[in-house]
Amino acid sequence: QLAPALGHIESLAYHRDVNSHNILIDAGDASEPIRFGLVDFGLAVDIGKWRGPMGPSSWHLVDIGGDCRYWPMAAWLQFECGWQELSKYPLLAAEYRTRLDLHALGLVALQVFTAMAPAVTSSASSSGGEISGDD
């Protein structure tokens, strides 16, 4: 439900802070489907401001934001080295300008899947044996 919503939102603004703390889940009752909502648009930027009056090259005028645990590599390059360095890599610059929210949503999905996965135990611990580094 959130990916299509982000597609619609991105025609107007970029959220820039998509993470598991900003997604609400309404489980309702068993007869209704689970609903998801995106909250906290405090770091959101208007798409016109993000792309700027000079076109897609003025995105560097807006500070980087959001939870760094959800940043793609392009955001880290922007943070560490600045927009001039990021501009040297057109594909990363395009990722930064257009895919921040989608990347973060993918990481949230990965978090959900790993949290839902059953615990994995090693064969040594399940058989009662110990793993020792003393050989």
C-alpha positions in Angstrom: 0.0 0.0 0.0 2.8 2.4 0.7 4.8 2.1 -2.6 1.9 3.4 -4.7 1.2 6.1 -2.1 4.8 7.2 -2.3 4.5 7.3 -6.1 1.6 9.7 -5.8 3.2 11.8 -3.1 6.4 12.1 -5.1 4.6 14.0 -7.8 4.1 16.7 -5.1 6.9 16.3 -2.5 9.6 14.0 -1.2 9.1 12.8 2.4 12.9 12.3 3.0 12.3 10.5 6.4 10.6 7.2 5.5 11.5 4.8 8.3 9.8 2.2 10.5 8.9 4.8 13.1 7.0 6.9 10.6 4.8 4.1 9.3 1.5 3.5 11.2 -0.3 0.1 11.0 -4.0 -0.3 11.5 -4.8 -4.0 11.8 -8.5 -3.3 12.4 -10.5 -6.5 12.8 -10.0 -9.8 11.0 -12.5 -9.0 8.3 -10.7 -5.8 7.2 -7.4 -5.6 5.4 -4.4 -4.1 7.3 -3.9 -0.5 6.4 -0.7 1.5 6.5 -0.1 5.2 6.8 2.9 7.4 6.4 3.3 10.2 9.0 5.8 13.0 10.0 6.2 15.1 7.0 8.4 17.6 8.9 11.4 17.0 6.6 9.4 16.8 3.4 10.3 19.1 0.6 8.1 20.5 -2.2 9.0 18.9 -5.5 9.3 22.3 -7.0 11.8 23.4 -4.4 13.7 20.1 -4.5 14.2 20.3 -8.2 14.3 24.1 -8.1 13.6 26.8 -10.6 16.9 25.9 -12.4 15.8 22.3 -13.0 17.1 19.1 -11.4 20.6 20.5 -10.7 19.4 22.7 -7.8 18.6 19.8 -5.4 21.8 20.6 -3.6 20.3 23.7 -2.1 18.3 21.7 0.4 20.0 20.1 3.4 20.1 16.4 3.7 17.7 14.9 6.2 16.1 11.8 7.6 17.4 8.9 9.5 20.8 8.0 8.3 20.2 4.3 8.8 17.8 4.5 5.8 20.1 6.5 3.5 21.2 5.1 0.2 24.9 5.3 -0.8 24.2 8.6 -2.7 23.0 10.3 0.5 26.1 9.2 2.4 28.3 10.6 -0.4 26.3 13.9 -0.3 26.7 14.0 3.5 30.4 13.2 3.6 31.7 14.9 0.5 29.1 17.4 -0.5 27.0 17.9 -3.6 30.0 18.8 -5.8 31.4 15.3 -5.4 28.0 13.7 -5.7 27.5 15.6 -9.0 30.5 13.7 -10.5 28.5 10.5 -10.4 25.3 11.1 -12.5 23.6 7.8 -11.5 24.2 8.4 -7.8 23.1 12.0 -8.1 19.9 10.8 -9.9 19.3 8.3 -7.0 19.7 11.1 -4.5 17.3 13.4 -6.3 14.6 10.8 -7.1 14.8 7.6 -5.0 15.5 8.5 -1.4 12.0 7.6 -0.2 11.8 4.4 -2.3 15.2 3.2 -1.0 14.1 3.8 2.6 10.8 2.0 2.0 12.8 -1.0 0.7 14.9 -1.0 3.9 11.7 -0.9 6.0 10.3 -3.9 4.1 13.6 -5.8 4.8 13.3 -4.9 8.5 9.7 -6.3 8.5 10.7 -9.5 6.7 13.7 -10.2 9.0 11.6 -9.5 12.1 9.0 -12.0 10.8 11.5 -14.7 10.0 11.9 -17.6 12.4 15.0 -17.7 14.6 17.8 -19.7 13.1 20.0 -21.8 15.4 23.2 -23.4 14.5 23.4 -27.2 14.4 26.0 -27.2 17.2 23.8 -25.3 19.6 20.7 -27.3 18.8 22.5 -30.6 19.4 24.0 -29.4 22.7 27.5 -29.2 21.4 29.8 -26.2 21.9 31.9 -24.4 19.3 35.4 -23.9 20.6 38.3 -22.0 19.2 40.8 -24.1 21.2 42.2 -26.7 18.7 
